[in-house]
Amino acid sequence: MTKHKIYSMAFAKVYPYYVDKAERKGRTKEDVDQIICWLTGYDTMGLQQQIDQGNDFETFFARAPAIHPNSSLIKGVVCGVRVEEIEDPLMQKIRYLDKLVDELAKGKAMEKILRQ
């Protein structure tokens, strides 16, 4: 079975789109960084290091210090697929991130996005 194309895509190439989507809706780069760090366990410096190194999504998530235990509470549809039903663990993490950015751009309160 071949890997999905997004696995080899550089996280640094997609990251600006996450930030742009959030900023167009009145949110900030710091908000985006906060949700990425919450999901992955990276601190701000670690996140920036991943961006600077140009790591792909597979490496980005493989090196993530700790996927947040409440990430399993992320539910909903991204690209027509329910994130909680995705069987591939890496694809599920990528879609979790997409869903969090979507929620941020829709103006959802940070406490709800971070499942607190």
N, C-alpha and C positions, 0 to 999 in steps of 0.2 A: 504494500500500500504506500502511495506517495504522500509526502507531507503536504499539508495545506500551504499555499503560497504565503500567507501572512506570517507563518512561523519564522521564515527567513527574512522577513521585512525588518529593516532597522527601526527600533523603537523611536529613535531620534527623528526619523522622518515623519512619524505619525504624531508624536508629542505636540508639535506646533498646531496641528489641526484640533487636538483636544483643547489647547489653550485658546485658540481662535474661536471655537464653538462656544466656550464658556464666556469669553470676553464680549462676544456679540450680544450676549444675554445679560450683561452687567455683572458677571462674576470675574474673578481675578486668576492670574497664573498661580498665585499662592493657594487659592481654593483648589485648583486642579492638582497641585503638588500635594496638598493635604490628603485628598482622597486617594491618590496613587500611593502615598506613603502609608496610609491606613491599610489599604488592601495588601500591599506587598511587604511591609515591614522595613522598607528602606527609610533612612533618614534623608534629610534634604541633600546632604553632601553625597550620600550614596546614590541617590536618584540622579543628581547632576553628573556623577562619575559614569553611570550607565549611559546617559545621553552623550557625554563627551567621547566615550569609547565606541559609540555607534553599534552597540550590541543589538542583535536581532531579538524578536519577541521571545523566542525559545530560550535564549541565554538570559534575557532580562528576567523572566519568571523563574528559571532554574537557579539563578543566583539570588533571588529574593530571600531576604533573611527569614521571613515567616509570613505566610498568607494568613490574614486575620481570621480567627476562628468564627467570627460572625459573618464571614463572606457567604456562608451557606444560606443566610437570610435574604440575600439578594435574589429577588424574583422579578419576573417580567419578560417582555419580549424585546429582542434586539435583532434587527435584520430578519424579522418574521419567525424567529425561533425563540422558544422559552429557554432562558438561560439555565433554569434549574433542571432542565431535561437534557442538557448537552452531556454526552457521555465522555468525550475526550477531555481529560483534565486541563490540558493546556488551552484548548479552545474555550473551555468554560471560563478560565481565568481571564482570557482576553475579552470575552463577552461581558464578564463581570465589570471589567474596567470600562468598557463601552457604555454599559448600563449606568454606572456611577456618573460618568461624564454627562450622559443624557439627563439624568436626574438633576445634576448641578445646573445645566443649561435651562432646565424647565423651572428653575427657581425654588426647588425643594430646599427645605431647611437643612443645614449641615448636620444637625443632630440625627435627622431621619436618614440622610444619605449614609452616614457612618454607623447606622443601625445601633444607636445608643439608647 
